């Protein structure tokens, strides 16, 4: 049995009077992938920030290779071989791959940067990881997935033996995820130990050797992954089975043959994505399944006016609408929950209240002035927090301080305030814990129950199967099938349909 490369014993951490971690133990073996799982506010990030020296612990002990360590800052963590790959990548886009790998620790010769040596060494590091790419390329020329690989290569170049991967697949395509998993397996073989943080349960079950589950700042369980399954993990996460039942598909009552709220006919977006035709019935939740690049997101962005359509017609409530921009789309009755909430859905430096009222500003003006009613806007934000169970201690709290699930609920709330006819959601539960995920699914169902329409794009087939009434599949810019959910017997059936051209 492998020995423990890192042990954290009796870790306690509080912020003021709020206890965040209570007597938490965590052990990481050499060459192990150890999943760390928990809902928003469970203490995962705090525990990892203590490990990486961002936070200091209140009490407890940290051991690395059996020796007690006092990790007071990130420099201490780095010297002990600990590195973290964050969701928000830290690469400099305008610099080359080689320059990023050696940033702050440039190789020199005769007092000058040795560009040739850095290029050569970078190529060696990349090739060892099976990444064959020119190290002179600028980072802004890379995909998100490849940028993630460069972050890992950068950590390995610093002789990191403990890697913390925070939601590493959140922005990756299927092929990039496969490549990341290949690198993880290779790093394991090289003796690198990894802490894997993710809300994607299927990934955890497939890539991890063991799992530790936190809830409300306390360790619930640590076990080998072979002893766990999806139901067990979710039960430990939420302290029961209620949340899991909400995540199961229940056939909804709506008139499948009723009036169309939306009709799309021969929509052409570009030379690849064209001849797109489908309808959306009042009260229906329609899923769009397809591989990355199949055209799913492009359809939503075109309906919302972010992209200009090159042909075809769009009818809403029986009337043709000509949408030239997002303002036209909003006035017509469309709402879009974008794939990247942090860049496209929120103003991170602003408060919960400011984000919640953003599309609603004109309706909050006092008379004919340009002043916003503080009373009305405060009431709107407070109502959103109560209605969607948004966890925040104030409507004035900066939104970037909220968890991913609560941020996403604010994005949804601001569009619900506009009372749209059709809500479009692109990967609405990416980077969201299982508790918030079930809440978001319930919000979607309630919206459709009001007789409105929902279009849902998700890479997680289990999510589509749990909430949709009908699913259309796409392949290479074309709709290939339209399937009633009740006729789909397994995830494998949907997976096969998605890959069929």
C-alpha positions as CSV (number, residue, x, y, z in Angstrom):
1,X,0.0,0.0,0.0
2,X,1.3,3.4,-0.9
3,X,2.4,5.7,2.0
4,X,0.7,9.0,2.7
5,X,2.6,11.8,1.0
6,X,0.3,14.4,2.8
7,X,-1.7,14.3,6.0
8,X,-3.9,17.0,7.5
9,X,-5.0,16.3,11.0
10,X,-7.7,18.0,13.1
11,X,-7.9,21.1,10.9
12,X,-10.0,23.9,12.3
13,X,-10.7,27.3,10.6
14,X,-13.1,30.1,11.4
15,X,-13.7,33.5,9.9
16,X,-14.8,35.7,12.8
17,X,-17.6,33.8,14.6
18,X,-18.3,31.6,11.6
19,X,-16.7,28.1,11.8
20,X,-15.8,26.9,8.3
21,X,-13.8,23.7,9.1
22,X,-14.3,21.6,12.2
23,X,-11.7,19.0,13.1
24,X,-11.2,17.8,9.5
25,X,-8.7,15.0,8.6
26,X,-7.5,14.5,5.1
27,X,-4.9,12.1,3.8
28,X,-3.3,11.8,0.3
29,X,-1.3,8.8,-0.8
30,X,1.6,8.8,-3.2
31,X,0.4,8.4,-6.8
32,X,-3.2,8.7,-5.8
33,X,-6.1,10.7,-7.3
34,X,-8.2,11.7,-4.3
35,X,-11.6,13.3,-5.0
36,X,-12.7,16.0,-2.6
37,X,-16.4,16.5,-2.8
38,X,-18.9,18.7,-1.0
39,X,-21.7,21.2,-1.6
40,X,-21.2,25.0,-1.8
41,X,-19.9,26.1,1.6
42,X,-18.8,22.6,2.6
43,X,-15.2,23.8,3.2
44,X,-13.4,22.3,0.2
45,X,-11.9,25.5,-1.0
46,X,-10.9,26.5,2.5
47,X,-9.1,23.2,3.2
48,X,-7.2,23.4,-0.1
49,X,-6.3,27.1,0.6
50,X,-4.8,26.0,3.9
51,X,-2.9,23.3,2.0
52,X,-1.6,25.8,-0.5
53,X,-0.7,28.5,2.0
54,X,-3.4,31.0,1.0
55,X,-5.0,30.7,4.4
56,X,-3.4,29.8,7.8
57,X,-5.1,27.2,9.9
58,X,-6.4,28.0,13.4
59,X,-5.4,24.7,14.8
60,X,-4.4,21.2,13.6
61,X,-1.3,19.8,11.9
62,X,0.0,19.2,8.4
63,X,2.5,16.5,7.6
64,X,4.3,16.0,4.3
65,X,6.2,12.7,3.8
66,X,5.9,12.1,7.5
67,X,7.4,15.5,8.6
68,X,5.4,18.2,10.3
69,X,5.2,21.4,8.2
70,X,4.2,24.9,8.9
71,X,2.7,26.2,5.7
72,X,2.2,29.9,6.2
73,X,2.2,31.2,2.6
74,X,2.2,30.0,-1.0
75,X,6.0,30.1,-1.1
76,X,6.0,27.5,1.7
77,X,3.6,25.3,-0.2
78,X,5.6,25.6,-3.4
79,X,8.8,24.6,-1.6
80,X,7.0,21.5,-0.3
81,X,5.9,20.5,-3.9
82,X,2.3,21.6,-3.7
83,X,0.6,23.4,-6.7
84,X,-3.0,24.2,-7.5
85,X,-4.6,24.4,-11.0
86,X,-7.4,26.9,-10.6
87,X,-10.6,27.2,-12.7
88,X,-9.5,30.7,-13.5
89,X,-6.2,30.1,-15.3
90,X,-3.2,32.2,-14.4
91,X,-1.4,32.2,-17.7
92,X,-0.5,35.5,-19.5
93,X,-2.3,35.4,-22.8
94,X,0.2,37.6,-24.8
95,X,3.2,35.6,-23.7
96,X,4.5,32.3,-25.2
97,X,4.0,28.9,-23.7
98,X,7.7,28.7,-22.8
99,X,7.6,32.2,-21.2
100,X,4.5,31.2,-19.1
101,X,6.1,28.0,-17.9
102,X,9.1,29.8,-16.6
103,X,7.4,33.0,-15.6
104,X,9.1,34.4,-12.5
105,X,11.8,31.8,-12.7
106,X,13.3,32.5,-16.1
107,X,16.4,30.6,-17.1
108,X,19.4,33.0,-17.6
109,X,22.8,33.0,-19.3
110,X,25.3,35.7,-18.7
111,X,22.7,37.8,-16.9
112,X,20.2,37.6,-19.8
113,X,17.1,35.5,-20.3
114,X,18.1,32.3,-22.1
115,X,15.1,32.0,-24.5
116,X,16.5,29.0,-26.3
117,X,17.1,27.1,-23.1
118,X,13.5,27.8,-21.9
119,X,12.1,26.7,-25.2
120,X,14.1,23.5,-25.2
121,X,13.2,22.7,-21.6
122,X,9.5,23.5,-22.1
123,X,9.4,21.2,-25.1
124,X,10.9,18.4,-23.0
125,X,8.3,18.9,-20.2
126,X,5.5,19.0,-22.7
127,X,6.6,15.9,-24.6
128,X,6.9,14.0,-21.3
129,X,3.2,14.7,-20.8
130,X,2.4,13.7,-24.4
131,X,1.7,17.3,-25.4
132,X,3.3,17.9,-28.8
133,X,3.0,21.7,-29.4
134,X,5.3,24.5,-30.4
135,X,6.4,26.2,-27.1
136,X,6.8,29.5,-29.0
137,X,3.0,29.8,-29.5
138,X,1.3,32.5,-27.7
139,X,-1.2,31.3,-25.0
140,X,-4.0,33.4,-26.6
141,X,-3.8,31.1,-29.6
142,X,-4.6,28.0,-27.5
143,X,-7.9,26.4,-26.6
144,X,-9.1,26.4,-23.0
145,X,-8.2,22.8,-22.8
146,X,-4.7,23.2,-24.0
147,X,-4.2,26.2,-21.7
148,X,-5.2,23.9,-18.8
149,X,-2.5,21.4,-20.0
150,X,0.1,24.2,-20.0
151,X,-0.9,25.1,-16.4
152,X,-0.2,21.5,-15.4
153,X,3.1,21.5,-17.3
154,X,4.1,24.7,-15.5
155,X,3.4,23.1,-12.1
156,X,5.4,19.9,-13.0
157,X,8.3,22.1,-14.2
158,X,8.4,23.4,-10.6
159,X,8.8,19.8,-9.3
160,X,5.3,19.7,-7.9
161,X,4.5,16.3,-6.3
162,X,1.0,17.3,-5.1
163,X,-1.4,18.8,-7.6
164,X,-4.8,20.2,-6.7
165,X,-7.2,20.3,-9.7
166,X,-10.2,22.6,-9.2
167,X,-13.1,21.8,-11.5
168,X,-10.6,21.0,-14.3
169,X,-13.1,19.9,-16.9
170,X,-15.6,22.7,-16.4
171,X,-14.7,24.4,-19.7
172,X,-13.3,21.5,-21.6
173,X,-14.7,19.7,-24.7
174,X,-15.1,15.9,-24.6
175,X,-11.9,15.3,-26.5
176,X,-10.0,17.7,-24.2
177,X,-11.4,15.9,-21.2
178,X,-10.1,12.6,-22.6
179,X,-6.7,14.2,-23.0
180,X,-6.7,15.6,-19.5
181,X,-7.6,12.2,-18.1
182,X,-4.7,10.6,-20.0
183,X,-2.3,13.1,-18.5
184,X,-3.7,12.5,-15.0
185,X,-3.1,8.7,-15.4
186,X,0.4,9.4,-16.6
187,X,1.1,11.7,-13.7
188,X,-0.1,9.0,-11.4
189,X,2.4,6.5,-12.9
190,X,5.1,9.1,-12.3
191,X,4.2,9.2,-8.6
192,X,2.4,12.6,-8.6
193,X,-0.5,12.8,-6.2
194,X,-3.6,14.7,-7.0
195,X,-6.6,16.2,-5.2
196,X,-9.5,16.3,-7.7
197,X,-12.3,18.7,-7.0
198,X,-15.4,18.4,-9.2
199,X,-19.2,18.5,-9.1
200,X,-19.4,16.0,-11.9
201,X,-20.0,12.7,-10.2
202,X,-19.4,10.5,-13.2
203,X,-15.9,11.9,-13.6
204,X,-15.1,11.3,-9.9
205,X,-16.3,7.7,-10.2
206,X,-14.1,7.1,-13.3
207,X,-10.9,9.0,-12.5
208,X,-10.5,8.8,-8.7
209,X,-9.0,6.2,-6.4
210,X,-10.7,7.4,-3.3
211,X,-13.0,10.2,-2.2
212,X,-13.5,12.4,0.8
213,X,-16.9,14.1,1.3
214,X,-17.3,17.3,3.4
215,X,-20.6,18.7,4.6
216,X,-21.0,21.9,6.6
217,X,-17.3,22.1,7.4
218,X,-17.0,18.5,8.7
219,X,-15.7,15.3,7.1
220,X,-18.5,12.9,6.5
221,X,-16.6,10.0,5.0
222,X,-13.4,8.9,3.3
223,X,-13.5,5.7,1.3
224,X,-12.1,3.9,-1.7
225,X,-14.0,4.8,-4.9
226,X,-14.7,1.1,-5.6
227,X,-17.0,1.2,-2.5
228,X,-19.0,4.1,-3.7
229,X,-21.6,4.8,-6.4
230,X,-23.6,7.8,-7.4
231,X,-26.5,7.3,-5.0
232,X,-24.1,6.8,-2.0
233,X,-22.1,9.9,-2.8
234,X,-25.2,12.1,-3.2
235,X,-26.7,10.6,0.0
236,X,-23.6,11.6,1.9
237,X,-23.5,15.0,0.2
238,X,-27.0,16.0,1.1
239,X,-27.5,13.9,4.3
240,X,-30.3,11.9,2.8
241,X,-32.1,10.9,-0.5
242,X,-34.4,13.9,-0.9
243,X,-32.2,15.7,-3.4
244,X,-31.5,12.6,-5.4
245,X,-35.3,12.0,-5.9
246,X,-35.6,15.5,-7.3
247,X,-32.9,14.7,-9.8
248,X,-34.9,11.8,-11.2
249,X,-37.1,12.2,-14.3
250,X,-40.8,12.4,-13.7
251,X,-43.1,12.6,-16.7
252,X,-44.6,16.0,-16.7
253,X,-48.2,16.9,-17.5
254,X,-48.4,19.4,-20.4
255,X,-50.2,19.4,-23.8
256,X,-47.5,18.0,-26.1
257,X,-49.9,18.6,-29.1
258,X,-50.8,22.1,-27.9
259,X,-49.9,25.5,-29.3
260,X,-46.3,26.2,-30.2
261,X,-44.7,29.0,-28.2
262,X,-41.7,29.0,-30.6
263,X,-41.3,27.8,-34.1
264,X,-37.9,27.8,-35.8
265,X,-37.9,27.1,-39.6
266,X,-34.8,26.5,-41.8
267,X,-32.6,28.7,-39.6
268,X,-29.2,29.3,-41.1
269,X,-26.4,30.5,-38.8
270,X,-23.4,29.8,-41.0
271,X,-22.3,27.5,-43.8
272,X,-22.0,24.6,-41.3
273,X,-25.1,25.2,-39.1
274,X,-28.2,25.5,-41.3
275,X,-31.6,23.9,-42.0
276,X,-32.4,24.1,-38.3
277,X,-36.1,23.5,-37.8
278,X,-37.9,22.7,-34.5
279,X,-40.9,23.7,-32.5
280,X,-41.3,24.3,-28.7
281,X,-44.8,23.7,-27.2
282,X,-46.2,25.8,-24.3
283,X,-45.0,24.2,-21.1
284,X,-42.4,22.0,-22.7
285,X,-38.8,21.5,-21.6
286,X,-36.7,20.8,-24.8
287,X,-33.2,19.5,-24.5
288,X,-30.5,19.9,-27.1
289,X,-27.8,17.2,-27.0
290,X,-24.7,17.1,-29.1
291,X,-20.9,17.0,-29.0
292,X,-18.9,20.2,-28.5
293,X,-19.0,22.2,-31.7
294,X,-22.2,20.6,-33.0
295,X,-24.1,23.9,-33.0
296,X,-26.0,23.8,-29.7
297,X,-24.7,27.1,-28.3
298,X,-24.9,28.8,-31.7
299,X,-28.6,28.2,-31.9
300,X,-29.3,29.8,-28.5
301,X,-27.0,32.8,-29.3
302,X,-28.8,33.4,-32.6
303,X,-32.2,33.3,-31.0
304,X,-30.9,35.8,-28.4
305,X,-29.5,38.1,-31.1
306,X,-25.8,37.6,-30.2
307,X,-25.3,36.1,-33.7
308,X,-27.1,37.3,-36.8
309,X,-29.1,34.7,-38.7
310,X,-28.3,34.3,-42.4
311,X,-31.6,32.8,-43.2
312,X,-34.8,31.2,-42.0
313,X,-37.6,32.4,-39.8
314,X,-38.4,32.5,-36.1
315,X,-41.9,32.7,-34.8
316,X,-42.8,33.5,-31.2
317,X,-46.4,33.1,-30.1
318,X,-47.4,32.7,-33.7
319,X,-45.8,36.0,-34.9
320,X,-42.6,36.3,-36.9
321,X,-39.9,38.1,-35.0
322,X,-36.9,39.8,-36.6
323,X,-34.2,39.7,-33.9
324,X,-31.2,41.9,-34.8
325,X,-29.6,42.1,-31.3
326,X,-30.1,41.1,-27.7
327,X,-32.4,44.0,-26.9
328,X,-34.8,42.8,-29.6
329,X,-34.7,39.3,-28.2
330,X,-35.5,40.5,-24.7
331,X,-38.4,42.7,-25.9
332,X,-39.7,39.7,-27.8
333,X,-39.6,37.5,-24.7
334,X,-36.4,35.5,-24.8
335,X,-34.0,35.1,-21.9
336,X,-30.6,33.4,-22.1
337,X,-28.6,31.9,-19.2
338,X,-25.2,31.8,-20.9
339,X,-22.6,29.0,-20.7
340,X,-20.0,31.2,-18.9
341,X,-21.8,32.9,-16.1
342,X,-18.7,34.7,-14.8
343,X,-17.8,36.4,-18.1
344,X,-21.2,36.6,-19.8
345,X,-23.8,36.5,-17.1
346,X,-22.5,38.6,-14.3
347,X,-20.7,41.8,-13.4
348,X,-18.3,40.3,-10.9
349,X,-17.3,43.5,-9.2
350,X,-20.9,44.5,-8.5
351,X,-23.3,43.4,-5.7
352,X,-25.9,40.7,-5.7
353,X,-28.6,43.5,-6.0
354,X,-26.9,45.3,-8.9
355,X,-26.7,42.0,-10.9
356,X,-30.3,41.0,-10.0
357,X,-31.9,44.3,-11.2
358,X,-29.6,44.8,-14.3
359,X,-32.1,43.9,-17.1
360,X,-35.0,45.5,-15.1
361,X,-33.5,49.0,-14.6
362,X,-35.9,50.9,-16.8
363,X,-38.9,49.5,-14.8
364,X,-37.2,50.7,-11.6
365,X,-36.9,54.4,-12.6
366,X,-38.7,57.0,-10.5
367,X,-41.2,58.7,-12.7
368,X,-39.6,60.3,-15.7
369,X,-36.2,60.7,-14.0
370,X,-33.1,58.7,-14.6
371,X,-33.0,57.7,-10.9
372,X,-33.6,54.2,-9.7
373,X,-35.9,53.6,-6.8
374,X,-33.8,52.2,-4.0
375,X,-36.9,50.8,-2.2
376,X,-38.2,49.0,-5.3
377,X,-34.8,47.6,-6.3
378,X,-34.0,46.4,-2.7
379,X,-37.4,44.7,-2.6
380,X,-36.8,43.0,-5.9
381,X,-33.4,41.7,-4.9
382,X,-34.6,40.5,-1.5
383,X,-37.5,38.7,-3.2
384,X,-35.1,37.0,-5.6
385,X,-33.0,35.8,-2.7
386,X,-36.0,34.4,-0.8
387,X,-37.7,32.9,-3.9
388,X,-34.6,31.1,-5.3
389,X,-32.9,30.4,-1.9
390,X,-29.8,32.4,-2.8
391,X,-27.4,32.1,0.1
392,X,-25.9,35.5,0.9
393,X,-25.8,37.6,4.0
394,X,-26.7,40.8,2.2
395,X,-28.1,42.0,-1.1
396,X,-25.0,44.4,-1.2
397,X,-22.5,41.6,-1.0
398,X,-20.2,41.4,-4.1
399,X,-21.3,38.6,-6.3
400,X,-17.9,37.2,-6.8
401,X,-17.9,36.2,-3.2
402,X,-20.8,33.8,-3.7
403,X,-20.5,30.2,-4.5
404,X,-21.0,29.0,-8.1
405,X,-24.4,27.7,-7.5
406,X,-25.6,30.9,-5.8
407,X,-24.1,33.0,-8.6
408,X,-26.0,31.0,-11.1
409,X,-29.3,31.4,-9.2
410,X,-28.8,35.2,-9.4
411,X,-28.3,34.9,-13.2
412,X,-31.5,33.0,-13.5
413,X,-33.3,35.3,-11.1
414,X,-32.5,38.5,-13.1
415,X,-34.1,36.9,-16.2
416,X,-37.1,35.6,-14.3
417,X,-37.8,39.2,-13.3
418,X,-38.3,40.0,-16.9
419,X,-41.1,37.4,-17.2
420,X,-39.8,35.9,-20.5
421,X,-41.8,33.6,-22.7
422,X,-38.9,31.3,-23.5
423,X,-35.9,30.7,-21.3
424,X,-32.8,29.3,-22.9
425,X,-30.1,27.7,-20.6
426,X,-26.6,26.8,-21.8
427,X,-24.8,24.4,-19.4
428,X,-26.8,25.8,-16.4
429,X,-25.3,23.6,-13.8
430,X,-21.6,23.6,-14.8
431,X,-19.5,24.0,-11.7
432,X,-22.5,23.7,-9.4
433,X,-22.9,21.3,-6.5
434,X,-25.6,18.6,-6.4
435,X,-27.7,20.6,-4.0
436,X,-27.8,23.7,-6.1
437,X,-28.2,21.6,-9.2
438,X,-31.5,20.1,-8.0
439,X,-32.7,23.5,-7.0
440,X,-32.0,24.8,-10.5
441,X,-33.8,21.8,-12.0
442,X,-36.8,22.6,-9.8
443,X,-36.7,26.3,-11.0
444,X,-36.7,25.1,-14.6
445,X,-39.7,22.7,-14.0
446,X,-41.7,25.4,-12.2
447,X,-41.1,27.9,-15.0
448,X,-42.3,25.4,-17.6
449,X,-45.3,24.6,-15.4
450,X,-46.5,28.2,-15.9
451,X,-47.1,27.3,-19.6
452,X,-43.8,28.9,-20.8
453,X,-41.1,27.3,-22.9
454,X,-37.6,26.1,-22.0
455,X,-34.6,25.1,-24.2
456,X,-31.8,23.4,-22.3
457,X,-28.3,22.7,-23.6
458,X,-26.1,20.4,-21.5
459,X,-23.1,18.2,-21.9
460,X,-24.3,16.1,-19.0
461,X,-26.7,13.6,-20.5
462,X,-28.0,12.6,-17.1
463,X,-29.1,16.2,-16.6
464,X,-31.0,16.2,-19.9
465,X,-32.6,12.9,-19.1
466,X,-33.7,14.1,-15.6
467,X,-35.5,17.3,-16.7
468,X,-36.4,17.3,-20.4
469,X,-39.7,16.3,-22.0
470,X,-38.1,15.9,-25.4
471,X,-34.5,15.9,-26.7
472,X,-33.3,16.8,-30.1
473,X,-29.8,15.6,-31.1
474,X,-27.3,17.5,-33.2
475,X,-24.3,16.3,-35.1
476,X,-21.9,18.6,-37.1
477,X,-24.4,21.5,-37.4
478,X,-27.5,19.4,-38.2
479,X,-30.4,18.2,-36.2
480,X,-30.3,14.4,-36.5
481,X,-33.3,13.3,-34.3
482,X,-36.1,14.4,-32.0
483,X,-36.9,11.9,-29.2
484,X,-39.5,11.9,-26.5
485,X,-37.9,11.4,-23.1
486,X,-40.3,8.7,-22.2
487,X,-39.0,6.7,-25.2
488,X,-35.3,6.8,-24.0
489,X,-34.5,3.9,-21.7
490,X,-30.9,4.6,-20.8
491,X,-28.1,7.1,-21.0
492,X,-26.4,4.8,-23.5
493,X,-29.3,5.1,-25.9
494,X,-29.0,8.9,-25.8
495,X,-25.2,8.7,-26.1
496,X,-25.6,6.6,-29.3
497,X,-28.1,9.0,-30.7
498,X,-25.8,11.9,-30.1
499,X,-22.9,10.3,-32.0
500,X,-25.1,9.2,-34.9
501,X,-24.9,11.5,-38.0
